Amino acid sequence: MRTPSANSQARPKLNSAAKGKSRRAAQEPKNAARGASPGWTRVDEEPPKGRKQPSPLTAQELGIIPLPIKAEVHPGDSLSRLLLDAVKHQKQRVLQGDILVIKHKIVSKAEGQFVELRNIKPTTRSRRWAQRYRLDARVIELAIQQSRRIVRRTRGVLITETHHGLICANSAVDVSNVDGGHHALLLPDDPDRSAAQIHRDLKKTLHLSIPVIITDTFGRPWREGLTEVAIGVAGMQALHDYRGQPDSHGYRLQASIEADADQLACAAGLVCGKLARTPACIIRGFAYRPGQGSARDLIRQAANDLFR
């Protein structure tokens, strides 16, 4: 998988037909994107003078374009504007077919999902359990408050089911990369709704339908290490059902349903690490299926869950 950057894109070689097409395009007047903000151009526009052409991708090739945001995100900030500025800074533009993947933390910050920890009053049980495992009792209490049910609480690990239906540690209550421990950050109230709002904002500005995936970092049962999962989806199907389709040997698939949104979230995690100050990226070259998908589609129903 290739990760193109503003300073490392190789200029593609053009055949004679492509060169002729390029010369004709250069002679045509530039189109003005009505309402488009600087740094983002519609797919039918020439890039502004001095801006590098987006690196074309061959079939079977994916590109990940990191979008660093150095400024701290505050409640009420426009995420579409911040992301637009990040694209401009990277000397990139958004193309039809691109997918925007965003870490939930900047979404939660923009939506004001802060909780002041000094206002949390832990119960006696939370205090005792936290003291036993050297944890912050306020974070434990807040995680319980944000949960629908406690799945497991043992050996200093609290696994909960959030009000969204997500199974994760501490209801995804996060203290890292917030303000040094004074506040905790919660998940967005409705990550699918948040993704849909960003999707609409970008469509209004760019006149392009750009799928949006909001992610968070989860652990996994029976496996070490953290990985990304999709908690909000808009503009694409979250799942791809291959059942009934023949494989290369003619066998019809029986149980193959791939979690496209989760796989894209994992790909984005390669450049959007916790210490990278890169809370978003563009994934280019993936043949997603447009539609009204949602992250709720990825949550297994209780009736089909063998571990409940």
Contacts in CASP RR format, 6 or more apart in sequence:
PFRMAT RR
TARGET T0000
AUTHOR 0000-0000-0000
METHOD contacts of the structure
MODEL  1
MRTPSANSQARPKLNSAAKGKSRRAAQEPKNAARGASPGWTRVDEEPPKG
RKQPSPLTAQELGIIPLPIKAEVHPGDSLSRLLLDAVKHQKQRVLQGDIL
VIKHKIVSKAEGQFVELRNIKPTTRSRRWAQRYRLDARVIELAIQQSRRI
VRRTRGVLITETHHGLICANSAVDVSNVDGGHHALLLPDDPDRSAAQIHR
DLKKTLHLSIPVIITDTFGRPWREGLTEVAIGVAGMQALHDYRGQPDSHG
YRLQASIEADADQLACAAGLVCGKLARTPACIIRGFAYRPGQGSARDLIR
QAANDLFR
1 62 0 8 1.000
1 63 0 8 1.000
1 64 0 8 1.000
1 267 0 8 1.000
1 270 0 8 1.000
2 57 0 8 1.000
2 61 0 8 1.000
2 62 0 8 1.000
2 63 0 8 1.000
2 64 0 8 1.000
3 63 0 8 1.000
3 64 0 8 1.000
3 65 0 8 1.000
3 66 0 8 1.000
3 270 0 8 1.000
3 271 0 8 1.000
4 55 0 8 1.000
4 63 0 8 1.000
4 64 0 8 1.000
4 65 0 8 1.000
4 284 0 8 1.000
5 65 0 8 1.000
5 66 0 8 1.000
5 90 0 8 1.000
6 52 0 8 1.000
6 90 0 8 1.000
6 91 0 8 1.000
6 92 0 8 1.000
9 52 0 8 1.000
9 53 0 8 1.000
9 54 0 8 1.000
9 55 0 8 1.000
10 55 0 8 1.000
11 53 0 8 1.000
12 53 0 8 1.000
12 55 0 8 1.000
12 56 0 8 1.000
14 22 0 8 1.000
25 46 0 8 1.000
26 46 0 8 1.000
28 46 0 8 1.000
30 45 0 8 1.000
30 46 0 8 1.000
31 42 0 8 1.000
31 44 0 8 1.000
31 45 0 8 1.000
31 46 0 8 1.000
33 40 0 8 1.000
33 41 0 8 1.000
33 42 0 8 1.000
33 45 0 8 1.000
33 206 0 8 1.000
33 207 0 8 1.000
35 205 0 8 1.000
36 42 0 8 1.000
36 205 0 8 1.000
36 206 0 8 1.000
36 207 0 8 1.000
37 81 0 8 1.000
37 84 0 8 1.000
37 205 0 8 1.000
38 84 0 8 1.000
38 88 0 8 1.000
39 48 0 8 1.000
39 84 0 8 1.000
39 85 0 8 1.000
39 87 0 8 1.000
39 88 0 8 1.000
39 93 0 8 1.000
40 84 0 8 1.000
40 87 0 8 1.000
40 88 0 8 1.000
40 93 0 8 1.000
40 94 0 8 1.000
40 205 0 8 1.000
40 206 0 8 1.000
41 47 0 8 1.000
41 48 0 8 1.000
41 93 0 8 1.000
41 94 0 8 1.000
42 206 0 8 1.000
42 207 0 8 1.000
42 208 0 8 1.000
43 95 0 8 1.000
43 96 0 8 1.000
43 208 0 8 1.000
47 53 0 8 1.000
47 54 0 8 1.000
47 93 0 8 1.000
51 91 0 8 1.000
51 93 0 8 1.000
52 91 0 8 1.000
52 92 0 8 1.000
54 92 0 8 1.000
54 93 0 8 1.000
54 95 0 8 1.000
54 284 0 8 1.000
57 63 0 8 1.000
57 284 0 8 1.000
57 285 0 8 1.000
61 285 0 8 1.000
62 267 0 8 1.000
62 283 0 8 1.000
62 284 0 8 1.000
62 285 0 8 1.000
62 286 0 8 1.000
63 283 0 8 1.000
63 284 0 8 1.000
63 285 0 8 1.000
64 267 0 8 1.000
64 268 0 8 1.000
64 270 0 8 1.000
64 271 0 8 1.000
64 281 0 8 1.000
64 282 0 8 1.000
64 283 0 8 1.000
64 284 0 8 1.000
65 90 0 8 1.000
65 92 0 8 1.000
65 281 0 8 1.000
65 282 0 8 1.000
65 283 0 8 1.000
65 284 0 8 1.000
66 90 0 8 1.000
66 271 0 8 1.000
66 272 0 8 1.000
66 276 0 8 1.000
66 278 0 8 1.000
66 281 0 8 1.000
67 83 0 8 1.000
67 86 0 8 1.000
67 87 0 8 1.000
67 90 0 8 1.000
67 278 0 8 1.000
67 279 0 8 1.000
67 280 0 8 1.000
67 281 0 8 1.000
67 282 0 8 1.000
68 86 0 8 1.000
68 89 0 8 1.000
68 90 0 8 1.000
68 276 0 8 1.000
68 277 0 8 1.000
68 278 0 8 1.000
69 82 0 8 1.000
69 83 0 8 1.000
69 85 0 8 1.000
69 86 0 8 1.000
69 106 0 8 1.000
69 277 0 8 1.000
69 278 0 8 1.000
69 279 0 8 1.000
69 280 0 8 1.000
70 277 0 8 1.000
71 82 0 8 1.000
72 109 0 8 1.000
73 79 0 8 1.000
73 82 0 8 1.000
73 106 0 8 1.000
73 109 0 8 1.000
73 110 0 8 1.000
74 109 0 8 1.000
74 110 0 8 1.000
75 109 0 8 1.000
75 110 0 8 1.000
75 111 0 8 1.000
75 112 0 8 1.000
75 114 0 8 1.000
76 110 0 8 1.000
76 111 0 8 1.000
76 112 0 8 1.000
77 109 0 8 1.000
77 110 0 8 1.000
78 110 0 8 1.000
78 201 0 8 1.000
79 102 0 8 1.000
79 106 0 8 1.000
79 107 0 8 1.000
79 110 0 8 1.000
79 198 0 8 1.000
79 201 0 8 1.000
80 198 0 8 1.000
80 201 0 8 1.000
80 202 0 8 1.000
80 205 0 8 1.000
82 106 0 8 1.000
83 100 0 8 1.000
83 102 0 8 1.000
83 198 0 8 1.000
83 280 0 8 1.000
84 205 0 8 1.000
86 280 0 8 1.000
87 93 0 8 1.000
87 94 0 8 1.000
87 282 0 8 1.000
92 282 0 8 1.000
94 100 0 8 1.000
94 202 0 8 1.000
94 206 0 8 1.000
94 208 0 8 1.000
94 210 0 8 1.000
94 282 0 8 1.000
95 208 0 8 1.000
95 284 0 8 1.000
96 208 0 8 1.000
96 209 0 8 1.000
97 210 0 8 1.000
97 284 0 8 1.000
97 285 0 8 1.000
97 288 0 8 1.000
98 210 0 8 1.000
98 282 0 8 1.000
98 283 0 8 1.000
98 284 0 8 1.000
98 285 0 8 1.000
99 210 0 8 1.000
99 211 0 8 1.000
99 212 0 8 1.000
99 213 0 8 1.000
99 236 0 8 1.000
99 264 0 8 1.000
99 282 0 8 1.000
99 283 0 8 1.000
99 284 0 8 1.000
99 286 0 8 1.000
99 288 0 8 1.000
100 198 0 8 1.000
100 202 0 8 1.000
100 210 0 8 1.000
100 211 0 8 1.000
100 212 0 8 1.000
100 213 0 8 1.000
100 280 0 8 1.000
100 281 0 8 1.000
100 282 0 8 1.000
101 212 0 8 1.000
101 213 0 8 1.000
101 215 0 8 1.000
101 264 0 8 1.000
101 265 0 8 1.000
101 267 0 8 1.000
101 268 0 8 1.000
101 272 0 8 1.000
101 280 0 8 1.000
101 281 0 8 1.000
101 282 0 8 1.000
101 283 0 8 1.000
102 195 0 8 1.000
102 198 0 8 1.000
102 212 0 8 1.000
102 213 0 8 1.000
102 214 0 8 1.000
102 215 0 8 1.000
102 279 0 8 1.000
102 280 0 8 1.000
103 214 0 8 1.000
103 215 0 8 1.000
103 216 0 8 1.000
103 272 0 8 1.000
103 279 0 8 1.000
103 280 0 8 1.000
104 187 0 8 1.000
104 188 0 8 1.000
104 191 0 8 1.000
104 214 0 8 1.000
104 215 0 8 1.000
104 216 0 8 1.000
104 231 0 8 1.000
105 174 0 8 1.000
105 177 0 8 1.000
105 185 0 8 1.000
105 279 0 8 1.000
106 279 0 8 1.000
106 280 0 8 1.000
107 188 0 8 1.000
107 191 0 8 1.000
107 194 0 8 1.000
107 198 0 8 1.000
107 214 0 8 1.000
108 185 0 8 1.000
108 186 0 8 1.000
108 187 0 8 1.000
108 188 0 8 1.000
109 185 0 8 1.000
111 188 0 8 1.000
111 189 0 8 1.000
111 194 0 8 1.000
113 185 0 8 1.000
113 186 0 8 1.000
113 187 0 8 1.000
113 188 0 8 1.000
113 189 0 8 1.000
114 178 0 8 1.000
114 183 0 8 1.000
114 184 0 8 1.000
114 185 0 8 1.000
114 186 0 8 1.000
115 142 0 8 1.000
115 173 0 8 1.000
115 183 0 8 1.000
115 184 0 8 1.000
115 185 0 8 1.000
115 186 0 8 1.000
116 182 0 8 1.000
116 183 0 8 1.000
117 136 0 8 1.000
117 138 0 8 1.000
117 139 0 8 1.000
117 142 0 8 1.000
117 175 0 8 1.000
117 181 0 8 1.000
117 182 0 8 1.000
117 183 0 8 1.000
117 184 0 8 1.000
118 138 0 8 1.000
118 182 0 8 1.000
120 138 0 8 1.000
120 141 0 8 1.000
120 142 0 8 1.000
121 141 0 8 1.000
122 130 0 8 1.000
122 137 0 8 1.000
122 138 0 8 1.000
122 140 0 8 1.000
122 141 0 8 1.000
123 141 0 8 1.000
126 137 0 8 1.000
126 140 0 8 1.000
126 141 0 8 1.000
126 144 0 8 1.000
127 137 0 8 1.000
129 135 0 8 1.000
129 137 0 8 1.000
129 140 0 8 1.000
129 153 0 8 1.000
129 156 0 8 1.000
130 136 0 8 1.000
130 137 0 8 1.000
130 139 0 8 1.000
130 140 0 8 1.000
131 137 0 8 1.000
132 156 0 8 1.000
133 155 0 8 1.000
133 156 0 8 1.000
135 156 0 8 1.000
136 175 0 8 1.000
138 184 0 8 1.000
139 170 0 8 1.000
139 173 0 8 1.000
139 175 0 8 1.000
139 184 0 8 1.000
140 158 0 8 1.000
140 170 0 8 1.000
142 171 0 8 1.000
142 173 0 8 1.000
142 184 0 8 1.000
143 158 0 8 1.000
143 160 0 8 1.000
143 170 0 8 1.000
143 171 0 8 1.000
143 173 0 8 1.000
144 150 0 8 1.000
144 158 0 8 1.000
144 160 0 8 1.000
144 171 0 8 1.000
146 160 0 8 1.000
146 162 0 8 1.000
146 163 0 8 1.000
146 171 0 8 1.000
146 172 0 8 1.000
146 173 0 8 1.000
146 186 0 8 1.000
146 187 0 8 1.000
147 160 0 8 1.000
147 161 0 8 1.000
147 162 0 8 1.000
147 163 0 8 1.000
147 171 0 8 1.000
148 160 0 8 1.000
148 161 0 8 1.000
148 162 0 8 1.000
148 163 0 8 1.000
148 165 0 8 1.000
149 160 0 8 1.000
149 161 0 8 1.000
150 158 0 8 1.000
150 159 0 8 1.000
150 160 0 8 1.000
151 159 0 8 1.000
151 160 0 8 1.000
151 161 0 8 1.000
151 167 0 8 1.000
152 158 0 8 1.000
152 159 0 8 1.000
153 159 0 8 1.000
157 169 0 8 1.000
158 169 0 8 1.000
158 170 0 8 1.000
159 167 0 8 1.000
159 168 0 8 1.000
159 169 0 8 1.000
160 167 0 8 1.000
160 168 0 8 1.000
160 169 0 8 1.000
160 170 0 8 1.000
160 171 0 8 1.000
161 167 0 8 1.000
162 168 0 8 1.000
162 171 0 8 1.000
162 172 0 8 1.000
162 187 0 8 1.000
164 187 0 8 1.000
164 190 0 8 1.000
164 191 0 8 1.000
164 231 0 8 1.000
165 299 0 8 1.000
166 172 0 8 1.000
166 187 0 8 1.000
166 216 0 8 1.000
166 218 0 8 1.000
166 231 0 8 1.000
166 299 0 8 1.000
168 216 0 8 1.000
168 218 0 8 1.000
168 219 0 8 1.000
169 218 0 8 1.000
169 219 0 8 1.000
171 186 0 8 1.000
171 187 0 8 1.000
172 186 0 8 1.000
172 187 0 8 1.000
172 216 0 8 1.000
172 218 0 8 1.000
173 184 0 8 1.000
173 185 0 8 1.000
173 186 0 8 1.000
174 184 0 8 1.000
174 185 0 8 1.000
174 186 0 8 1.000
175 181 0 8 1.000
175 183 0 8 1.000
175 184 0 8 1.000
175 185 0 8 1.000
176 274 0 8 1.000
177 274 0 8 1.000
178 184 0 8 1.000
178 185 0 8 1.000
187 216 0 8 1.000
187 231 0 8 1.000
188 194 0 8 1.000
188 214 0 8 1.000
191 214 0 8 1.000
191 231 0 8 1.000
191 232 0 8 1.000
191 295 0 8 1.000
192 232 0 8 1.000
192 233 0 8 1.000
192 234 0 8 1.000
192 294 0 8 1.000
192 295 0 8 1.000
192 296 0 8 1.000
194 214 0 8 1.000
194 232 0 8 1.000
195 212 0 8 1.000
195 213 0 8 1.000
195 214 0 8 1.000
195 232 0 8 1.000
195 233 0 8 1.000
195 234 0 8 1.000
195 295 0 8 1.000
196 212 0 8 1.000
196 234 0 8 1.000
196 235 0 8 1.000
198 212 0 8 1.000
198 234 0 8 1.000
199 209 0 8 1.000
199 210 0 8 1.000
199 211 0 8 1.000
199 212 0 8 1.000
199 234 0 8 1.000
199 235 0 8 1.000
202 208 0 8 1.000
202 210 0 8 1.000
202 212 0 8 1.000
203 209 0 8 1.000
203 210 0 8 1.000
209 235 0 8 1.000
209 290 0 8 1.000
210 235 0 8 1.000
211 233 0 8 1.000
211 234 0 8 1.000
211 235 0 8 1.000
211 236 0 8 1.000
211 288 0 8 1.000
211 290 0 8 1.000
212 232 0 8 1.000
212 233 0 8 1.000
212 234 0 8 1.000
212 235 0 8 1.000
213 230 0 8 1.000
213 232 0 8 1.000
213 233 0 8 1.000
213 236 0 8 1.000
213 261 0 8 1.000
213 264 0 8 1.000
213 265 0 8 1.000
213 268 0 8 1.000
214 230 0 8 1.000
214 231 0 8 1.000
214 232 0 8 1.000
214 233 0 8 1.000
214 295 0 8 1.000
215 228 0 8 1.000
215 229 0 8 1.000
215 230 0 8 1.000
215 231 0 8 1.000
215 232 0 8 1.000
215 265 0 8 1.000
215 268 0 8 1.000
215 269 0 8 1.000
215 272 0 8 1.000
216 228 0 8 1.000
216 229 0 8 1.000
216 231 0 8 1.000
217 226 0 8 1.000
217 227 0 8 1.000
217 228 0 8 1.000
217 229 0 8 1.000
217 274 0 8 1.000
218 226 0 8 1.000
218 227 0 8 1.000
218 228 0 8 1.000
218 229 0 8 1.000
219 225 0 8 1.000
219 226 0 8 1.000
219 227 0 8 1.000
220 227 0 8 1.000
227 266 0 8 1.000
227 269 0 8 1.000
228 262 0 8 1.000
228 265 0 8 1.000
228 266 0 8 1.000
228 268 0 8 1.000
228 269 0 8 1.000
228 272 0 8 1.000
229 262 0 8 1.000
229 265 0 8 1.000
229 298 0 8 1.000
230 238 0 8 1.000
230 259 0 8 1.000
230 261 0 8 1.000
230 262 0 8 1.000
230 264 0 8 1.000
230 265 0 8 1.000
230 295 0 8 1.000
230 298 0 8 1.000
231 295 0 8 1.000
232 261 0 8 1.000
232 294 0 8 1.000
232 295 0 8 1.000
233 261 0 8 1.000
233 293 0 8 1.000
233 294 0 8 1.000
233 295 0 8 1.000
233 297 0 8 1.000
233 298 0 8 1.000
234 293 0 8 1.000
234 294 0 8 1.000
235 290 0 8 1.000
235 291 0 8 1.000
235 292 0 8 1.000
235 293 0 8 1.000
236 260 0 8 1.000
236 261 0 8 1.000
236 288 0 8 1.000
236 289 0 8 1.000
236 290 0 8 1.000
236 291 0 8 1.000
236 293 0 8 1.000
237 260 0 8 1.000
237 288 0 8 1.000
237 289 0 8 1.000
237 290 0 8 1.000
237 291 0 8 1.000
237 293 0 8 1.000
237 297 0 8 1.000
238 259 0 8 1.000
238 260 0 8 1.000
238 261 0 8 1.000
238 262 0 8 1.000
238 293 0 8 1.000
238 294 0 8 1.000
238 295 0 8 1.000
238 297 0 8 1.000
238 298 0 8 1.000
239 257 0 8 1.000
239 258 0 8 1.000
239 259 0 8 1.000
239 260 0 8 1.000
239 261 0 8 1.000
239 297 0 8 1.000
239 298 0 8 1.000
240 257 0 8 1.000
240 258 0 8 1.000
240 260 0 8 1.000
240 289 0 8 1.000
241 256 0 8 1.000
241 257 0 8 1.000
242 253 0 8 1.000
242 256 0 8 1.000
242 257 0 8 1.000
242 258 0 8 1.000
243 253 0 8 1.000
243 254 0 8 1.000
243 255 0 8 1.000
243 256 0 8 1.000
243 257 0 8 1.000
244 252 0 8 1.000
244 253 0 8 1.000
244 254 0 8 1.000
245 252 0 8 1.000
245 253 0 8 1.000
246 252 0 8 1.000
246 253 0 8 1.000
247 253 0 8 1.000
259 298 0 8 1.000
260 286 0 8 1.000
260 288 0 8 1.000
260 289 0 8 1.000
261 295 0 8 1.000
261 298 0 8 1.000
262 298 0 8 1.000
264 283 0 8 1.000
264 286 0 8 1.000
264 288 0 8 1.000
267 283 0 8 1.000
268 281 0 8 1.000
268 283 0 8 1.000
269 281 0 8 1.000
271 278 0 8 1.000
271 281 0 8 1.000
272 278 0 8 1.000
272 279 0 8 1.000
272 280 0 8 1.000
272 281 0 8 1.000
302 308 0 8 1.000
END
